[in-house]
């Protein structure tokens, strides 16, 4: 019984991490589209850098959260 509950909680946590990751990656995609659509080089550079930073941090967080949730 306890194992079943733990499995459900872990599955919920993994699903929550997936949703979190997709949301932040979508935000990074918006930054990339902004960077590509502007004629201003400064805005483009900042938007590209922001998108890359967002992806890097998101990947690190999601990876760490998944590792923590799958440890038995």
C-alpha positions, 0 to 999 in steps of 0.5 A, spaced: 500 500 500 505 504 501 509 503 495 503 504 491 502 511 494 509 512 493 509 510 486 503 515 485 506 521 488 513 520 484 509 519 478 505 526 479 511 529 481 514 527 474 508 529 471 509 536 474 516 536 472 514 535 465 509 541 465 514 545 468 519 544 463 515 545 457 512 551 460 519 554 461 521 552 454 515 555 451 517 561 454 524 560 451 521 559 444 517 566 445 524 569 446 527 566 440 522 568 436 522 575 438 530 575 437 528 573 430 523 578 428 526 584 431 531 589 427 535 591 433 541 587 434 541 589 441 534 586 443 536 580 438 542 579 442 539 579 449 533 575 447 537 570 444 541 570 451 535 570 455 532 564 451 539 560 452 539 561 459 532 559 460 533 553 457 540 551 461 536 553 467 530 549 466 534 543 463 538 543 470 532 544 474 528 538 471 534 533 470 535 534 478 528 534 480 527 527 476 533 524 479 531 526 486 524 523 484 527 517 481 531 515 487 529 509 491 
